[in-house]
Amino acid sequence: MPKQSTRAIHGHDYEDDVGAFKPPIYQTAIYEHPDKLTGKPRLSDRGFDLKYSREENPTVRALERILAGLEEGLDSLAFGSGMAAISAAYLSKLETGSRILLPKECYGATQELAQNLGKFGVECLLARSDTGEFLEKLDKGIALALIEPITNPMIRVVDVEEIARRCRELGIPLIVDNTFSTPILLNPLKYGAWISLHSLTKYLAGHNDVIGGAIIVEDRETLQELWNWRRKLGSILSPFDAFLIIRGISTLEVRFEKQCRSALEIAEHLRDHPKVEEVYYPGLADSPYKRVADKLFRKRLYGAVLSFRVRGGQREALKLLGSVEIVKPAPSLGGVESLLTYPIWSAAKNMNPDQRKELGITENLLRLSVGLEDVEDLREDLDRALSQI
Ligand SMILES: Cc1ncc(COP(=O)(O)O)c(C=O)c1O
């Protein structure tokens, strides 16, 4: 099988009779009726009806083939956002009386949506993001579990292999949100996850200019089930956004590798900085997560997001946020631009002080998503901003 970077470029398998090199944007809502004489339905390459772009679209299909190849899955489904993908996954597995287990430290809307399903009788249980406590809370009565291999904003690494193994033993479908780790570091299906899920908005699209989501599956039954939910929720990705994401993915490996390498350099630099109290990054030699990261992640890469505490409190953190110039103060991650985020305003926005304290989200904590700028420029920008606090 071709290697990952080859699959990222050629894995759309698109062919037509004009020899178009790139999958075109099929900007159509509808397709002609089946053959009038035979009545044979027009089918997409995977056998689903091709009649309406809320169900199937050839540009979206091209992206889905690439994603399935990158994650070594059977197939995939692309959605209008990461949250649309999560919604479909929840709806397919949860019903009145179901219990879902999530980490306390996980993407806010992922957690909120599960809690909102309480009004339909779904119970949302939360476990600390450490592998140990998550494993302890797993039991046969749980209908669905979700983990993020790299947590946000404390950048802990969770042992996907152990958790997936236990979920398999107990028959619990496990969603692995692989957004921060990307298929470059990790393929969750390999460990037995039920599905791998992405906010394509981040590294896969990679340019902070498009919103999208995806689920990669390894069995036909799950594909059909989630396809039905996507159709009914109306949450398929648009053909133009699929085109942009296909273009983004063709450079994923080089972008992500450089971003990871720059992140390690910046983490090491900040760790020794007198204005910085502590740095959280699994690639640091003394990180408590280095061992599990080395076990799970390929290429000795550790992701491109790090968090750190500045000396002082909220005043100093906000001063830094306002003083960076190349690095932009903004939420999100994974794009070409480096972004500095204040978790109290984003990831921890809906947490009360006790919840924040339990997770270590203090008022002097900042999160940095490292982009593709020259790493020396980034270091100098951070140093200059730090000298002003
Ligand atoms: C880990 C993770 N999962 C899911 C999402 C939701 O994705 P989207 O914003 O594309 O809906 C995000 C968004 O930040 C995220 O960070």
The ligand as a MOL file (V3000), in Angstrom:
LIG
                    3D

  0  0  0     0  0            999 V3000
M  V30 BEGIN CTAB
M  V30 COUNTS 16 16 0 0 0
M  V30 BEGIN ATOM
M  V30 1 C -10.9240 18.3810 19.7190 0
M  V30 2 C -12.0570 19.0330 19.0080 0
M  V30 3 N -13.0800 18.2890 18.5770 0
M  V30 4 C -14.1310 18.8300 17.9300 0
M  V30 5 C -14.1970 20.1770 17.6820 0
M  V30 6 C -15.3770 20.7510 16.9670 0
M  V30 7 O -15.0660 20.9590 15.6450 0
M  V30 8 P -15.7390 22.0930 14.7170 0
M  V30 9 O -15.3450 23.4140 15.3100 0
M  V30 10 O -15.1690 21.8350 13.3800 0
M  V30 11 O -17.2110 21.8750 14.7970 0
M  V30 12 C -13.1450 20.9960 18.1000 0
M  V30 13 C -13.1860 22.4430 17.8350 0
M  V30 14 O -12.3640 23.2070 18.3050 0
M  V30 15 C -12.0540 20.4110 18.7780 0
M  V30 16 O -11.0210 21.1510 19.2270 0
M  V30 END ATOM
M  V30 BEGIN BOND
M  V30 1 1 1 2
M  V30 2 1 2 3
M  V30 3 2 2 15
M  V30 4 2 3 4
M  V30 5 1 4 5
M  V30 6 1 5 6
M  V30 7 2 5 12
M  V30 8 1 6 7
M  V30 9 1 7 8
M  V30 10 2 8 9
M  V30 11 1 8 10
M  V30 12 1 8 11
M  V30 13 1 12 13
M  V30 14 1 12 15
M  V30 15 2 13 14
M  V30 16 1 15 16
M  V30 END BOND
M  V30 END CTAB
M  END
